[in-house]
């Protein structure tokens, strides 16, 4: 059984930022029928807040507000939009501790990771504030002397953003910052488990001077909100981060209105350790990449592939290191691994371990639900894993590390590419030629070479194959929110005509 927190451990200090309403057209409001749903703390199962259970009507109202706000917002100069984003970033950093506590309470990740996520969240605002002023057109050489070809970059219009629970804060600004920088307006729907961070961030956006209707955040029934966003002809881009399954459904729902799609979907990241790798560095990176956020990130390693020569040493060192990780509630000091988001997450981790063991894998450390109860799962290392096991084929999204072996570079690359996902991969080698060969051969959008960490606001984040479409972050990220308009100007006098007339 999970232990309830003491009466003194409430979110009282965070109250100025806690919202029990949604932001539509600059107003905080409830659902039309007054319905709400509960938000719980995954570490204890306690209800910590209630937020509106909105549906189609409220989504349509938010889209209308975004549509109405679009002309004035897109007409502002890039510098003016950048100033609002910069103020928003400053407010996020000013309230970093409050936001981190809200995030940990609704989501479960250790406070240190939550603080890191708030800094990452603010970094998108800072980065895209600067990027707003770098959206440039082009002049292309024309085919006749009397014409000119000019390319304009213009905001795509109203965008719908749907975000997951694993990064409740960062996924909001990874979409909203480039959208607003480009001159778009947005309707954002955060995940059911983690709406509080999104609403708190929206309140700080309001305080930073985002005009009514430019940023709307609604919570509630995902299928009806999603359908309203997909079916509205006014929404010109749907930017979604979440599972491949839901991404596929939303893509189909967007087809009738021929909407642009940005899809950041699930992964199945391989982590390749070659015989010339530094084993200690590889183990440290493996721990970071697998156990950060309890294994619940899309770029978490899902398949460790280690060369035969290093396999015994790597697995022993890795299991020893993982055995020292501390499991507990995210706001306890020194905790490395928090709870899983819900009972389904726990069941999936347990199923993957059971399936692997039934097919001959060995549990080196962990292997089941943690004694803390609830949705806590033991950090686990499995060896003797084979590619057919579920733990290798499906995204586990939990603290279970499956380690398989390989003999040749070709085999390692083939195993790594044997997936319909293609988000991230990690490569450990000190051989520069191998690093290039393997990186070029991997079917993924992102490669970490001798590092277990990938996510930075300055780099294009995204995947290939069934891991998605488009990129977020970096100067490429703002392109998703822009349309090109080509202007063919004719009837000009040819060069030199002015001099002779
Ligand atoms: P999810 O179940 O797909 O949910 C993501 C979002 O979609 C939530 O807001 C959810 O709302 C909403 N949703 C669910 N069904 C919907 C529907 N029928 N119509 C419209 N919206 C719908 O994914 P998750 O479990 O939250 O997140 C984990 C997944 O996200 C993993 O696969 C992970 O790899 C992926 N992810 C990818 C990236 C990336 O950048 N590639 C980053 C983070 C996570 P409710 O919560 O209200 O149901």
Boltz pocket constraint, residues with backbone or C-beta under 6 A from the ligand:
constraints:
  - pocket:
      binder: B
      contacts: [[A, 162], [A, 163], [A, 164], [A, 165], [A, 166], [A, 167], [A, 189], [A, 190], [A, 191], [A, 192], [A, 193], [A, 220], [A, 221], [A, 222], [A, 223], [A, 224], [A, 225], [A, 226], [A, 227], [A, 241], [A, 242], [A, 243], [A, 244], [A, 246], [A, 247], [A, 249], [A, 250], [A, 263], [A, 264], [A, 265], [A, 266], [A, 267], [A, 297], [A, 298], [A, 299], [A, 395], [A, 423], [A, 462], [A, 463], [A, 467], [A, 468]]
      max_distance: 6.0
